Each structure stands twice: as structure tokens, then as C-alpha cells.
Amino acid sequence: MRYLIVLRLNEQPQTPPPAELMEAIAKLGEEATGAGVLLDTAGLAPSVQGTRVELAGGRLSVTDGPFAETKELISYALYQVGSKEEAVEWAARFLRLHRDLWAGWEGEADVLRVLGPEDFAAPA
């Protein structure tokens, strides 16, 4: 099963990420890649550089960022794992690094299952 983990930042930190954190994140990524479960990961530009396309009441609207949400999407990772619990564990490990190595950092990770063709196959 594939899972998309999206990281949200609660507030913009007052300091840049510590080098120790960045090294630990790189090691975690190497571990996940070596285990064959990490398919892709990247940072996301701030919403000020994005656009939202919305359909409501039969009408399309296009709104340039920034968006009103207080939490900013900052990165994603795509995993191929055997269970939701395994995806949650990778997300938790990533957040624990932030807790342990960047005092005061707060955020959250959404763990979302990515549907594949097997989810839409006609029953046999």
C-alpha cells in the first residue's frame, strides 16, 4: 500500500533548522530508502507561491496564495509499506526527530492512503 505523508507546520519557527536535525532527517531518509519503502520526498514552497482552484455551486474559482489556514504545508513523503501502522510509524519517527532536535518546533503529519488500480477493480 502507498501512503502520502504531508507535513504541516503550526507556526513559522524563529530559528532555522539545526544542522543536527537535517543530518538526522537525511539518515532517516537513507534508512527508509534502504528498506525499500520511501518512494519520493520533497519540500513544498509556501502557499504564497501557490494557487487554489475550487469548484463550489457549479462555479470554478481560482485564488492565488497565501491561503487563510494557519498551518502551512511544508513537505511530503510517499511510502510503499505493508500497513497503515507502518506508515504512521515512519511519520512518528520523523516528528520525533523534530521534537528531540529542534526545541519549540510544532507541526503535524497527515498520513493518507493513496488509492491504486486494485482499489477500483471489479469484484471477481
Residue pairs with C-beta under 8 A, 6 or more apart in sequence:
1 80
1 81
1 82
1 83
1 84
1 87
1 113
1 114
2 39
2 78
2 79
2 80
2 81
2 113
2 114
2 116
3 78
3 79
3 81
3 84
3 87
3 111
3 112
3 113
3 114
4 76
4 77
4 78
4 111
4 112
4 113
4 114
5 76
5 77
5 78
5 79
5 87
5 90
5 91
5 94
5 109
5 110
5 111
5 112
6 73
6 75
6 76
6 109
6 110
6 112
7 73
7 74
7 75
7 76
7 77
7 94
7 107
7 108
7 109
8 71
8 72
8 73
8 74
8 107
8 108
8 109
8 110
9 71
9 72
9 73
9 74
9 106
9 107
10 70
10 71
10 106
10 107
10 108
11 70
11 106
12 72
13 102
13 104
13 105
14 104
17 102
18 101
18 102
20 101
21 97
21 98
21 101
21 102
24 97
24 101
25 94
25 97
28 93
28 94
28 97
29 38
29 41
32 38
32 77
32 79
32 90
36 80
37 79
37 80
37 81
37 86
37 90
38 77
38 78
38 79
39 78
39 79
39 80
40 76
40 77
40 78
41 75
41 76
41 77
41 78
42 75
42 76
43 74
43 75
44 73
44 74
44 75
44 76
46 65
46 66
46 72
47 65
47 66
47 67
47 69
47 72
47 73
48 65
48 66
49 65
50 64
50 65
50 67
51 62
51 63
51 64
51 65
52 62
52 63
52 65
52 67
53 60
53 61
53 62
54 60
54 61
54 62
54 63
71 107
71 108
74 107
77 90
77 94
78 114
79 86
79 87
79 90
81 87
81 90
84 111
84 113
87 111
88 111
91 109
91 111
92 109
94 109
95 107
95 108
95 109
98 105
98 107
99 105
